[in-house]
Amino acid sequence: MIRVAHLTVALLLAGVPALSAAPTQTIAAAVADPTRPAADRERDAARKPADMLAFAGVKPGMVVIDVLPGGGYFTRLFSTAVGPTGKVIGYVPDEMYAGRPKSLDAVQALAADPAHANVQALHDPALAPGPANVADVVWTSQNYHDLHNIAGLDMVAFNKALYRALRPGGVYIVLDHAAAAGTGVADTNTLHRIDPAAVRKEVEAAGFKFDGDSKLLANPADPHSAKVFDPAIRGHTDQFVLRFRKPGRT
């Protein structure tokens, strides 16, 4: 993945060594940005964006790859948080983009906005080789399970492609709707959920080291038996947030 020449150049030019600590004020300013859409701000209480960006360690000057960015909720936040010296890549595998070309509309609109000139939309084959050691953070939220619905996609190989893209010491964050323990990947297409243990097994098999989790989006009252779009649970699903790190130092 992430193979096109112009993107290689953009990433290499944008990448700078990560700072030592996530700047709370920078993240707070990104969340408080008055130009954020009202619909995004209305979701903040449920999505806890400041805590999520802090958990990921997002800092000015970083390169962030936002895998399956959806409506761009986090893409916009990343763009403001990494600032003009950083870069945000909204990425959708070709295997999904071919049937849903609108999946990058939000990112393309951001990229066209001078205030978010550090954003780039990209679609590429899921396993296409790309430049190594160029990103500081790889992020995917509420969509890792969808990758399992790409026919024939080897998820360990896909995670290895992300591993390659990250700099040593970089982090990979997976935030998704939790399935019942022990169900593995059985509910990725039916309920749009995945067992966090299955995610951890796949990501660690790609070479990543587990680096912690966050319970801030957990909801133990969720029975894990309803589709995430069911009005009875939508917006209140039990969600897990896992952080993995590529061994080494930046």
C-alpha positions as CSV (number, residue, x, y, z in Angstrom):
1,M,0.0,0.0,0.0
2,I,0.9,3.7,-0.2
3,R,3.1,3.2,-3.2
4,V,2.5,6.1,-5.6
5,A,5.6,8.2,-6.3
6,H,4.1,11.6,-5.5
7,L,2.9,10.3,-2.2
8,T,6.4,8.9,-1.4
9,V,7.9,12.3,-1.9
10,A,5.2,14.0,0.1
11,L,5.7,11.7,3.1
12,L,9.4,11.9,3.0
13,L,9.3,15.7,2.9
14,A,6.7,15.9,5.6
15,G,8.2,13.5,8.1
16,V,10.2,14.9,11.0
17,P,11.3,13.2,14.2
18,A,8.5,12.9,16.8
19,L,8.5,15.3,19.8
20,S,9.0,13.9,23.3
21,A,5.4,14.4,24.6
22,A,2.0,15.0,23.2
23,P,1.2,18.7,23.6
24,T,-2.1,19.0,25.5
25,Q,-2.7,22.5,24.3
26,T,-2.3,21.6,20.7
27,I,-4.8,18.8,20.9
28,A,-7.2,21.0,22.9
29,A,-7.0,23.7,20.2
30,A,-7.7,21.1,17.5
31,V,-10.8,19.9,19.3
32,A,-12.0,23.5,20.0
33,D,-11.4,24.6,16.4
34,P,-14.6,26.6,15.6
35,T,-14.5,25.6,11.9
36,R,-15.2,22.0,12.7
37,P,-18.6,20.9,11.5
38,A,-21.4,21.1,14.0
39,A,-22.1,17.4,13.4
40,D,-18.6,16.5,14.4
41,R,-18.7,18.6,17.6
42,E,-22.0,17.0,18.6
43,R,-20.2,13.6,18.5
44,D,-17.4,14.7,20.7
45,A,-19.0,13.5,24.0
46,A,-19.2,10.0,22.7
47,R,-15.9,9.9,20.8
48,K,-13.7,11.7,23.3
49,P,-11.3,13.1,20.6
50,A,-8.9,14.8,22.9
51,D,-8.3,11.7,24.9
52,M,-7.9,9.6,21.7
53,L,-5.4,11.9,20.1
54,A,-3.4,12.0,23.4
55,F,-3.5,8.2,23.6
56,A,-2.1,8.1,20.0
57,G,0.5,10.7,20.9
58,V,-0.3,12.9,18.0
59,K,2.1,15.9,17.8
60,P,2.9,18.8,15.5
61,G,5.1,17.7,12.6
62,M,4.0,14.1,12.6
63,V,2.8,12.0,9.6
64,V,-0.5,10.3,10.3
65,I,-2.1,7.6,8.1
66,D,-5.8,7.5,8.7
67,V,-7.0,4.1,7.3
68,L,-10.6,4.1,6.2
69,P,-11.3,7.7,7.3
70,G,-15.0,7.6,6.8
71,G,-16.5,11.1,7.1
72,G,-13.2,12.6,8.1
73,Y,-14.0,13.2,11.8
74,F,-10.5,12.3,12.9
75,T,-8.8,13.3,9.7
76,R,-9.7,16.9,10.4
77,L,-8.5,16.8,14.0
78,F,-5.2,15.2,12.9
79,S,-4.7,17.9,10.3
80,T,-5.0,20.7,12.8
81,A,-3.0,18.9,15.5
82,V,0.0,18.0,13.3
83,G,0.0,21.5,11.8
84,P,1.6,22.8,8.6
85,T,4.8,20.8,9.0
86,G,2.9,17.6,9.4
87,K,1.0,15.4,6.9
88,V,-2.3,13.4,7.1
89,I,-3.0,10.7,4.6
90,G,-6.6,9.5,4.3
91,Y,-6.3,6.0,2.9
92,V,-8.9,3.6,1.4
93,P,-7.8,0.2,-0.2
94,D,-8.7,0.0,-3.8
95,E,-10.6,-3.2,-3.1
96,M,-13.1,-1.0,-1.1
97,Y,-12.7,2.2,-3.1
98,A,-13.7,0.5,-6.4
99,G,-17.2,-0.1,-5.1
100,R,-17.5,3.0,-2.9
101,P,-15.6,5.9,-4.6
102,K,-17.4,8.4,-2.3
103,S,-15.4,6.9,0.6
104,L,-12.8,9.5,0.1
105,D,-15.1,12.5,-0.6
106,A,-14.6,14.0,2.9
107,V,-10.9,13.7,2.8
108,Q,-10.7,15.2,-0.7
109,A,-12.9,18.1,0.4
110,L,-10.5,18.7,3.3
111,A,-7.5,18.5,1.0
112,A,-9.1,21.2,-1.2
113,D,-9.4,23.5,1.8
114,P,-6.3,25.8,2.2
115,A,-6.7,25.4,6.0
116,H,-6.1,21.7,5.6
117,A,-3.5,21.7,2.9
118,N,-1.5,19.0,4.8
119,V,-4.2,16.4,4.0
120,Q,-4.0,14.0,1.1
121,A,-6.5,11.4,-0.1
122,L,-5.2,8.1,-1.3
123,H,-6.5,4.8,-2.7
124,D,-4.1,2.0,-3.6
125,P,-4.2,-1.8,-3.6
126,A,-4.2,-3.1,0.0
127,L,-1.0,-5.0,-0.3
128,A,0.9,-2.8,-2.7
129,P,4.4,-2.1,-1.4
130,G,5.2,1.5,-0.3
131,P,7.9,3.6,1.3
132,A,9.3,2.3,4.6
133,N,9.7,4.2,7.9
134,V,7.8,7.4,6.9
135,A,4.8,7.6,9.3
136,D,4.6,8.3,13.0
137,V,1.0,7.1,13.6
138,V,-1.3,4.7,11.8
139,W,-4.9,5.1,12.9
140,T,-8.1,3.3,12.1
141,S,-11.4,3.9,14.0
142,Q,-14.6,1.8,13.8
143,N,-13.4,0.3,10.5
144,Y,-10.8,-2.4,11.2
145,H,-13.6,-5.0,11.1
146,D,-14.5,-3.8,7.5
147,L,-11.1,-4.9,6.3
148,H,-12.1,-8.4,7.1
149,N,-14.9,-8.1,4.6
150,I,-12.5,-7.6,1.7
151,A,-12.6,-11.0,0.0
152,G,-9.3,-12.8,0.3
153,L,-7.4,-10.1,2.1
154,D,-4.6,-11.5,4.3
155,M,-4.9,-9.3,7.4
156,V,-1.5,-10.2,8.8
157,A,0.0,-9.2,5.4
158,F,-2.0,-5.9,5.5
159,N,-0.8,-5.2,9.0
160,K,2.8,-5.9,7.8
161,A,2.4,-3.2,5.1
162,L,1.4,-0.8,7.8
163,Y,4.3,-1.9,9.9
164,R,6.6,-1.2,7.0
165,A,5.2,2.3,6.6
166,L,5.8,3.3,10.3
167,R,9.0,4.6,11.6
168,P,10.7,2.6,14.4
169,G,8.9,3.6,17.6
170,G,5.8,4.6,15.7
171,V,2.3,3.5,16.8
172,Y,-0.7,1.8,15.3
173,I,-4.0,2.5,16.9
174,V,-7.0,0.3,16.3
175,L,-10.4,1.5,17.7
176,D,-13.4,-0.6,16.9
177,H,-16.8,-1.9,18.0
178,A,-16.3,-4.9,20.3
179,A,-17.8,-8.3,19.6
180,A,-18.4,-10.8,22.3
181,A,-15.3,-12.5,23.7
182,G,-14.4,-15.6,21.9
183,T,-16.2,-14.8,18.6
184,G,-13.1,-13.9,16.7
185,V,-14.0,-12.4,13.3
186,A,-17.4,-14.1,13.0
187,D,-19.4,-10.9,13.3
188,T,-17.4,-8.5,11.1
189,N,-20.0,-8.5,8.3
190,T,-23.2,-9.3,10.2
191,L,-22.9,-7.0,13.3
192,H,-19.9,-4.9,12.2
193,R,-18.0,-5.9,15.3
194,I,-14.8,-7.8,16.0
195,D,-13.3,-9.5,19.1
196,P,-10.4,-7.4,20.3
197,A,-8.4,-10.5,21.0
198,A,-8.6,-11.4,17.3
199,V,-7.3,-7.9,16.4
200,R,-4.4,-8.2,18.9
201,K,-3.5,-11.7,17.5
202,E,-3.4,-10.4,13.9
203,V,-1.5,-7.2,14.6
204,E,1.1,-8.9,16.8
205,A,1.6,-11.5,14.1
206,A,2.7,-8.7,11.9
207,G,5.6,-7.8,14.2
208,F,4.0,-5.1,16.4
209,K,4.3,-5.1,20.2
210,F,1.2,-4.4,22.3
211,D,1.7,-1.1,24.0
212,G,-1.6,-0.5,26.0
213,D,-5.3,0.1,25.7
214,S,-7.9,2.6,26.7
215,K,-11.2,1.8,28.4
216,L,-12.6,5.3,27.8
217,L,-15.0,4.1,25.1
218,A,-16.0,0.9,26.8
219,N,-19.6,0.2,27.6
220,P,-20.1,-3.0,29.6
221,A,-23.9,-2.7,29.3
222,D,-23.6,-3.4,25.5
223,P,-24.8,-7.0,25.0
224,H,-22.7,-7.3,21.9
225,S,-25.6,-9.0,20.1
226,A,-27.0,-6.1,18.0
227,K,-25.7,-4.6,14.8
228,V,-23.8,-1.4,15.5
229,F,-26.4,0.6,13.4
230,D,-29.3,-0.6,15.5
231,P,-30.9,2.6,17.0
232,A,-31.0,0.9,20.4
233,I,-27.2,0.8,20.6
234,R,-25.9,3.2,17.9
235,G,-23.5,5.7,19.4
236,H,-23.2,3.7,22.6
237,T,-21.5,0.5,21.5
238,D,-18.8,-1.1,23.6
239,Q,-15.6,0.0,21.9
240,F,-12.0,-1.0,22.4
241,V,-8.9,1.1,21.7
242,L,-5.6,-0.8,21.3
243,R,-2.2,0.7,20.8
244,F,0.7,-1.2,19.2
245,R,4.2,0.0,18.6
246,K,6.8,-0.8,16.0
247,P,9.9,-1.8,17.9
248,G,12.9,0.6,17.9
249,R,13.4,4.3,18.5
250,T,12.5,7.3,16.4
